[in-house]
Amino acid sequence: MDRPGGIVRSRRGSVRVVGLLAALAVAVPTAGCAADKVEYRDDRGDITQLIYRFYADTTEGKFDDLNKVLTEGVVVSNPGGGLTEGREKVIAGASEGFKTEDRVQELVSNVLIDLNGDKAKVRADVVQLFGSSVTPKGKIAPEPALTLNSRMRFEATRDSQGWRLSRIEGDVLWAVDKPAAAPAAK
């Protein structure tokens, strides 16, 4: 004993419910689309690149480029003790020990960053290999004479130019120091 139009009313109600569910199904996944247009800043990526840039610039002897990496008042705690304070002094100390006939390779890993606004604390493991660029007789390439593995800690600060290192310190965890092989005869 259906009333005339009874089925129509229930269909209209069903259509309304299905329409509402369809609208929600579209709205929920696309709700974040507006946020996709907002610029996202990856501070951790920027800071990791800053650490890589620090090592690349020192390894390649690009000491003037360290002005873009270090704050003016940077403090470096030296492994043997003592502090070096100020960007100019840190750059001068780094360039003093640089020799073009040496090879240095630095492998940076396990970079962990704790952000707090415009400040960050960073921890990284760094393996440094030092040796001559002269290939010994009978070898295909030079061998490292010194290998250091350090646990490094950095502090970084964001200013109007971006992220800069404001403190650098670390502990040598292990070292392998062996005499360099005799160079190839000329």
Protein Blocks (a to p, Z undefined) as FASTA:
>chain_A
ZZehklmmmmmmmmmmmmmmmmmmmmmmmmmmmmmmpccddfklmmmmmmmmmmmmmmno
paklmmmmpcfklccddfkgpjdedjklmmmmmmmmpcfkbccddddehiacddehjacc
dddddddddddfbdcehiabdcdfbdcdddddddddddfkbccdfbdcdddfbdcddddd
ddddZZ
